[in-house]
Amino acid sequence: MDKKGSKTGGRSKGTKNKRTQEVIGILNKLDCNPIEGLANIATIAMKKQDYALAGNMYKELSQYMFPKRRAIEVSAEVNSNIDIKDLTDRQRRNLKSLL
């Protein structure tokens, strides 16, 4: 990129890199469709009641249909000004077991 941030060379946006193009070419020559293969393995595994293998195949396939979920960070402010007199007997027992 030049000083202004415009692109001056390299691959065009959306163009697959050389290695990816090579792999796609090899798979096409072999008439191999990995997605179809995974689906076939999952189907056969289900018929043989090999649920672990079927589950793994379905898990791999699902990433092509559904986005992966990311963990989200949760933060909260805790107010520790609690009057023990306001607690129920059960809450007091729970608190005592924690301390």
C-alpha positions as CSV (number, residue, x, y, z in Angstrom):
1,M,0.0,0.0,0.0
2,D,1.2,3.5,-0.7
3,K,1.2,6.3,1.8
4,K,-2.5,7.2,1.0
5,G,-3.7,3.6,1.8
6,S,-4.6,2.6,-1.7
7,K,-3.6,-0.9,-2.9
8,T,-0.8,-0.9,-5.5
9,G,-0.3,-4.7,-6.2
10,G,-1.0,-8.2,-5.1
11,R,-4.1,-10.3,-5.4
12,S,-7.4,-8.7,-6.2
13,K,-10.0,-8.8,-3.4
14,G,-11.7,-12.2,-3.3
15,T,-9.0,-14.0,-5.3
16,K,-7.9,-17.3,-3.8
17,N,-4.3,-17.7,-3.0
18,K,-2.0,-20.0,-5.0
19,R,-2.1,-22.9,-2.6
20,T,-5.9,-22.9,-2.4
21,Q,-6.2,-22.8,-6.1
22,E,-3.8,-25.8,-6.4
23,V,-5.8,-27.8,-3.8
24,I,-9.0,-27.0,-5.6
25,G,-7.5,-28.1,-8.9
26,I,-6.2,-31.4,-7.5
27,L,-9.6,-32.2,-5.9
28,N,-11.3,-31.4,-9.2
29,K,-9.0,-33.7,-11.2
30,L,-9.7,-36.5,-8.7
31,D,-13.5,-35.7,-8.9
32,C,-13.4,-35.4,-5.1
33,N,-15.9,-33.3,-3.3
34,P,-14.9,-33.2,0.4
35,I,-18.3,-31.9,1.6
36,E,-20.0,-34.8,-0.2
37,G,-17.5,-37.2,1.3
38,L,-18.1,-36.0,4.8
39,A,-21.9,-36.2,4.3
40,N,-21.5,-39.8,3.0
41,I,-19.4,-40.8,6.0
42,A,-21.9,-39.3,8.4
43,T,-24.8,-41.1,6.7
44,I,-23.0,-44.5,6.8
45,A,-21.9,-43.9,10.4
46,M,-25.5,-43.2,11.5
47,K,-26.7,-46.4,9.8
48,K,-24.0,-48.3,11.7
49,Q,-24.9,-46.5,14.9
50,D,-21.4,-45.0,15.1
51,Y,-22.7,-41.9,16.7
52,A,-19.3,-40.5,17.7
53,L,-18.1,-40.6,14.1
54,A,-21.4,-39.3,12.7
55,G,-21.3,-36.4,15.3
56,N,-17.8,-35.5,14.2
57,M,-18.8,-35.4,10.6
58,Y,-21.9,-33.3,11.2
59,K,-19.9,-31.0,13.4
60,E,-17.4,-30.4,10.5
61,L,-20.2,-30.0,8.0
62,S,-22.1,-27.5,10.2
63,Q,-19.4,-24.9,10.1
64,Y,-20.2,-24.4,6.4
65,M,-23.8,-23.7,7.2
66,F,-23.7,-21.8,10.5
67,P,-21.3,-19.2,11.9
68,K,-19.1,-20.3,14.8
69,R,-20.2,-18.8,18.1
70,R,-17.7,-16.7,20.0
71,A,-17.5,-16.3,23.7
72,I,-18.7,-13.0,25.0
73,E,-17.3,-11.2,28.0
74,V,-19.7,-10.3,30.7
75,S,-18.8,-7.8,33.4
76,A,-20.9,-6.6,36.3
77,E,-20.4,-4.4,39.3
78,V,-21.2,-6.0,42.6
79,N,-22.5,-4.1,45.6
80,S,-21.2,-5.8,48.7
81,N,-23.1,-3.6,51.1
82,I,-25.5,-6.3,52.3
83,D,-27.2,-6.2,55.6
84,I,-27.3,-9.7,57.1
85,K,-30.6,-8.9,58.8
86,D,-32.2,-8.6,55.3
87,L,-31.3,-12.2,54.4
88,T,-33.6,-15.2,54.8
89,D,-32.5,-18.2,56.9
90,R,-31.7,-20.1,53.7
91,Q,-29.6,-17.3,52.3
92,R,-27.7,-17.1,55.5
93,R,-27.0,-20.9,55.5
94,N,-25.8,-20.6,51.8
95,L,-23.6,-17.7,52.6
96,K,-22.1,-19.5,55.7
97,S,-21.3,-22.5,53.5
98,L,-19.5,-20.3,51.0
99,L,-17.4,-18.7,53.7
